[in-house]
Amino acid sequence: MKRIKLTVAYDGTNYCGFQRQKNGITIEEVLNKGISKATNEEIKIIGASRTDSGVHALGNVVVFDTNSTIPANKMVFAINRRLPADIVITDSQEVDLNWHPRYQYNIEKVYEYHIFNAKVENPMKRLYSTFVSFALDLEQMRKGAAYLIGEHDFASFCNIKSEVENTIREIYAIEIKRVNEEIIITVRGNGFLYNMVRIIAGVLIRVGRGFYQPEKVKELLEKRVRTRESITAPAEGLVLKSIHYKEEDQK
C-alpha cells in the first residue's frame, strides 16, 4: 500500500464544487472515477481544500491510497487519460502513509480573486473574473486589506452555514495589483473559512468603490458575526492558486 499526492488544476464552471454531494457532479466525484479506472481499484480521495461551486483551481491537493504498481511519478499520465479536459493532474508523487493534506504544519494556501474592471464586459473573462464597471481605488483597498493581516477571528468573514467551531485563521499577506483591465487580489494564509476569500474580495470591492472607508474592514472584523455588510463576491472570480507544504512535512 502506498499513498499518492496529486496536484490538481480545474475549471470549476461546470461543477457543483469540489466535495461530493447529491445535487450535482463535483470535482471529487470525477477524480474518484478517473483514478479508480487508472488503478483498477475503488478509490476515494482526500482533498486539501473544498472549493465552492464555480470556483477554479491551479494547485489544489489530494491524496489516495493504492496497491497499484504504477510508479508514483507516472500516475499523472495514467489518470489524466481518464479525466475530462477541464480537470488536469499537474503533478504526482508518493508521500508517507500518514501524510494528510489538511493536517500538516506550516501550510500556506494562496488564493487569487480576479476582477475585470472596465467600462464594458469582456465575454472571454466572464467565467474567470467578476465584472466591475466602476473605477476602483486600489490604494484604499490596500489600506482596508491591511486590517486583515495577522491572526484574527474571521467569524464575520465566513458563511453562516460554516460548521467549524474555530474561526481563527492567520493571513500572511494580501497583495492587490492591476494588470491592464484586470485587478488581482492575492491572499496568502494558513487556512480559510467557507466563503472567506470571496467575502474579503466583496468587502474590498466596496472599499474600492468608496461605499466603505478602509476602517470599515476593521469594524466588520471586530464584530465577529456575519452581517449583510459583509458582501460575498461571485464565485467565478476565485482561483485556488497553490498550496505549499514544507518539505519535511511530506517525509
Phi, psi and omega per residue, in radians:
M1 nan 2.376 3.080
K2 -2.429 2.743 3.132
R3 -1.922 2.238 -3.110
I4 -1.922 2.303 3.085
K5 -1.797 2.236 3.127
L6 -2.034 2.457 2.924
T7 -1.751 2.249 -2.973
V8 -2.152 2.344 3.016
A9 -2.026 2.480 3.118
Y10 -2.740 2.657 2.975
D11 -1.622 1.982 -3.027
G12 -1.471 0.097 -3.033
T13 -0.949 -0.794 -3.018
N14 -1.670 0.260 -3.061
Y15 -2.165 2.622 3.114
C16 -1.546 0.867 3.136
G17 1.532 -3.033 -3.106
F18 -1.466 -0.860 -2.977
Q19 -1.253 2.376 3.136
R20 -0.997 2.363 3.136
Q21 -2.670 3.006 -3.020
K22 -1.495 -0.388 -2.961
N23 -1.612 0.135 3.112
G24 2.967 2.958 -3.107
I25 -1.312 2.471 -3.075
T26 -2.243 2.887 3.105
I27 -1.062 -0.788 -3.126
E28 -1.008 -0.781 -3.120
E29 -1.068 -0.793 -3.118
V30 -1.166 -0.701 3.115
L31 -1.126 -0.754 3.117
N32 -0.998 -0.783 -3.124
K33 -1.166 -0.778 -3.114
G34 -1.128 -0.772 -3.137
I35 -1.194 -0.669 3.119
S36 -1.059 -0.711 3.112
K37 -1.154 -0.663 -3.109
A38 -1.229 -0.603 -3.051
T39 -1.758 -0.192 -3.047
N40 1.051 0.633 3.094
E41 -2.354 2.841 3.009
E42 -1.512 1.957 -3.016
I43 -1.927 2.410 2.993
K44 -2.250 1.991 -3.072
I45 -1.379 2.822 2.975
I46 -2.063 2.144 -3.075
G47 -1.750 2.706 3.119
A48 -1.465 -0.606 -3.064
S49 -2.470 2.226 -3.105
R50 -1.666 1.412 -3.087
T51 -1.145 2.672 -3.069
D52 -1.389 2.991 3.064
S53 -0.992 2.247 3.103
G54 1.492 -0.139 -3.137
V55 -1.463 2.518 -3.081
H56 -1.820 2.948 3.093
A57 -2.603 2.508 2.972
L58 -1.933 -0.325 -3.043
G59 -2.613 0.787 3.000
N60 -1.257 2.811 -3.080
V61 -2.250 2.378 3.057
V62 -2.372 2.772 3.017
V63 -2.290 2.765 3.017
F64 -2.678 2.702 3.129
D65 -1.780 2.451 -3.065
T66 -2.651 2.671 2.981
N67 -1.810 0.131 -3.097
S68 -1.070 2.568 3.104
T69 -1.523 -0.031 3.099
I70 -1.120 2.205 3.121
P71 -1.022 2.549 -3.068
A72 -0.962 -0.746 -3.082
N73 -1.312 -0.147 3.096
K74 -1.721 -0.171 -3.138
M75 -1.024 -0.611 -3.116
V76 -0.963 -0.709 -3.110
F77 -1.385 -0.700 -3.126
A78 -1.117 -0.683 -3.093
I79 -1.360 -0.713 -3.088
N80 -1.033 -0.514 3.112
R81 -1.173 -0.313 -3.119
R82 -1.848 0.196 -3.088
L83 -2.001 2.692 3.043
P84 -1.227 2.913 -3.042
A85 -1.151 -0.367 -3.092
D86 -1.609 0.135 3.013
I87 -2.318 2.177 -3.067
V88 -2.365 2.306 2.982
I89 -1.454 2.199 -3.105
T90 -1.797 -0.257 3.128
D91 -2.808 2.577 3.063
S92 -2.479 2.394 3.134
Q93 -2.724 2.744 3.129
E94 -1.518 2.441 3.067
V95 -2.236 2.994 3.126
D96 -1.069 2.616 -3.080
L97 -1.089 -0.424 3.129
N98 -1.719 0.154 3.136
W99 -1.316 2.221 -3.088
H100 -2.130 2.301 -3.045
P101 -1.196 -0.296 -3.131
R102 -1.811 -0.309 -3.005
Y103 -2.033 0.862 3.060
Q104 -1.952 2.623 3.051
Y105 -1.398 2.803 3.054
N106 1.012 0.813 3.068
I107 -1.573 2.466 2.960
E108 -2.221 2.047 3.062
K109 -1.767 2.392 -3.108
V110 -2.135 2.077 3.080
Y111 -1.986 2.579 2.993
E112 -2.115 2.422 2.999
Y113 -2.040 2.182 -3.038
H114 -1.840 2.249 3.122
I115 -2.100 2.147 3.030
F116 -1.571 1.906 -2.984
N117 -1.954 1.640 -3.105
A118 -2.629 3.041 -3.135
K119 -1.259 -0.585 3.125
V120 -2.266 2.753 -3.100
E121 -1.275 2.739 3.038
N122 -2.028 2.009 -3.071
P123 -1.074 -0.396 3.131
M124 -1.333 -0.240 -3.114
K125 -1.823 -0.122 -2.947
R126 -1.126 -0.459 -3.115
L127 -1.604 -0.155 -3.004
Y128 -2.268 0.263 3.075
S129 -2.847 2.868 3.023
T130 -1.814 2.457 -3.050
F131 -1.591 2.242 3.043
V132 -2.266 2.065 -3.078
S133 -1.527 -0.330 -3.123
F134 -1.491 2.602 3.108
A135 -1.091 2.462 3.131
L136 -2.031 2.324 3.127
D137 -1.554 1.786 -3.064
L138 -1.164 -0.588 3.138
E139 -1.135 -0.715 3.077
Q140 -1.127 -0.696 3.101
M141 -1.090 -0.710 3.124
R142 -1.141 -0.676 3.101
K143 -1.115 -0.722 3.102
G144 -1.148 -0.732 -3.125
A145 -1.102 -0.515 -3.107
A146 -1.049 -0.512 3.131
Y147 -1.202 -0.301 -3.090
L148 -1.605 -0.198 -3.102
I149 -1.216 2.408 3.133
G150 1.847 -2.988 -3.126
E151 -1.609 2.166 -3.105
H152 -2.508 2.876 2.935
D153 -1.492 1.949 -3.058
F154 -1.726 0.535 -3.124
A155 -1.010 -0.560 -3.137
S156 -1.450 -0.028 3.111
F157 -2.075 0.567 3.075
C158 -2.413 2.730 3.132
N159 -1.109 2.462 -3.114
I160 -1.146 -0.283 3.109
K161 -1.447 -0.083 3.129
S162 -1.069 2.316 -3.051
E163 -1.744 0.048 -3.104
V164 -1.291 2.544 3.118
E165 -1.493 -0.617 -3.102
N166 -1.734 1.989 -3.121
T167 -1.823 0.281 3.098
I168 -1.508 2.214 3.094
R169 -2.417 2.846 3.100
E170 -2.081 2.195 3.022
I171 -1.747 2.166 -3.110
Y172 -1.422 -0.682 -3.092
A173 -2.866 2.632 2.988
I174 -2.294 2.132 3.114
E175 -1.985 2.362 3.106
I176 -2.207 2.075 -3.110
K177 -2.414 2.754 3.078
R178 -1.922 2.304 3.021
V179 -2.153 1.743 -3.042
N180 1.001 -2.063 -3.094
E181 -1.637 0.137 -3.110
E182 -1.956 2.342 3.040
I183 -1.876 2.262 -3.104
I184 -2.065 2.129 3.037
I185 -1.768 2.011 -3.140
T186 -1.850 2.144 -3.097
V187 -2.072 2.192 3.126
R188 -2.021 2.321 -3.140
G189 -2.850 3.087 -3.115
N190 -1.508 -0.109 3.123
G191 2.920 2.789 -3.062
F192 -2.401 2.544 3.110
L193 -1.443 2.967 3.139
Y194 -1.022 2.066 -3.135
N195 1.238 0.133 -3.018
M196 -1.030 -0.842 -3.098
V197 -1.190 -0.648 3.110
R198 -1.150 -0.604 3.101
I199 -1.267 -0.706 3.051
I200 -0.987 -0.825 3.141
A201 -1.096 -0.750 -3.137
G202 -1.077 -0.731 3.134
V203 -1.205 -0.727 -3.131
L204 -1.180 -0.554 3.046
I205 -1.112 -0.710 3.085
R206 -1.093 -0.662 3.074
V207 -1.129 -0.806 -3.120
G208 -1.071 -0.547 3.135
R209 -1.467 -0.167 3.125
G210 1.611 0.032 3.087
F211 -1.207 -0.609 3.087
Y212 -2.082 2.530 2.917
Q213 -1.390 2.722 -3.139
P214 -0.940 -0.594 -3.121
E215 -1.124 -0.299 3.119
K216 -1.115 -0.546 3.118
V217 -1.095 -0.770 3.096
K218 -1.101 -0.735 3.134
E219 -1.069 -0.793 3.132
L220 -1.135 -0.726 3.139
L221 -1.043 -0.740 -3.074
E222 -1.303 -0.267 3.095
K223 -1.187 -0.568 -3.139
R224 0.986 0.490 3.057
V225 -2.630 2.402 -3.094
R226 -1.250 2.318 3.074
T227 -2.238 3.023 3.126
R228 -1.136 -0.317 -3.141
E229 -1.274 -0.335 3.108
S230 -1.520 1.503 -3.039
I231 -1.273 2.401 3.064
T232 -1.689 2.093 3.112
A233 -1.280 2.714 -3.111
P234 -1.040 2.668 -3.038
A235 -1.185 -0.618 -2.968
E236 -1.115 -0.328 3.130
G237 -1.417 -0.135 -3.000
L238 -1.688 2.351 3.091
V239 -2.312 2.218 2.952
L240 -1.401 1.805 -3.015
K241 -1.334 -0.789 -3.099
S242 -2.879 2.801 3.002
I243 -2.278 2.107 -3.104
H244 -1.845 2.374 3.052
Y245 -2.163 2.470 3.018
K246 -1.118 2.490 -3.042
E247 -0.994 -0.686 -3.086
E248 -1.153 -0.389 3.130
D249 -1.206 -0.430 -3.084
Q250 -1.561 -0.224 -3.081
K251 -1.469 nan nan
